[in-house]
């Protein structure tokens, strides 16, 4: 048994390589077999303004694939958007491409993570001046404290690459078939910021949790999301870069009309259930949130802040809040 464990660790270490990724270096892990399907879960309520949803994903550790729960995360700078990491097929192996913060959402393989990450771009919200507005067609927010909202279901439909898909990887046998669009390529070559230290701690805490591994939970983790937002971590915003041909509608354009939060209307639950997450036990995040000052905003079409005040109790969920 010890020999098998050692061999597994050796194979994992041999599969890791450091390569440049767009404007920052990332550590990519390659594995010989595909990650499990994405589980269905309910998105926890966004308790206050300025938080960005980062969907759950399968990462890889010494005992195979393990689940990293979805979490609300304060943006590291005003105007930041999160591009989820994804598993891609390359050279007969599944390679993990790390997620990152940037001014636009880039390529994440066409994987349908739900909650505005339908496979291309992000339609779960947008920056309007110094505040982030949430699209309640796919986001679950507490209307008592979050007032910057609108509802745009048409945008949600346009952003879906593979409807009702739980496939967690792009390319290869059985994978999502979605080549990067010109807009996604432009976004990928902008300046990026890697996940915050609190996001890294969040991943590491579940790497150490044996119940998070697919080999132990059969691909059905107990802890699918965390209810409390991760702590804030301020960083300077990258210099703005002109990206000719980039369609602002993909991530940043303000909708023609803004509407009251979806949760204030009745009968919206069924639509929200298209967004991946389904009921599952929700875990409390490891790191304790700490508010930190935010750097002065750089010039940009619209800000995206995610720092979070103290969480507040959430009302009953309504709207499209279940990931498939």
GITAZI-V644992 format. One line per field, one symbol per residue. psi: psi as a letter, one per 20 degrees, with the letter a starting at -180 (. if undefined). Layout:
BEGIN
psi = ???
END
This chain:
BEGIN
psi = ghgggghghghghhipqpqqodjqpqopppqiqqqrqprprppqpoirqjqppoqqrprpahkbpqpoqqqpppqiqpiqqpoqrqpqppkjroppoqrrqrhqpbpkjjpnirlimihpapjiaqpncjqpppojhiqoqoihhoinrrpnhhhgghjpgnpkpjpjrpraojrpnnqprhghgghhjrprprqrhhhghgghhhhiohiiphhhjkjmqgnhrqhpqrqqopqqqqpqppnpipohhghippqhqqrqqhiiqqjighghihpfprprppqpqgqppppqqpqpprpqhqrnqjqpapqqqqrppqamjpo.
END
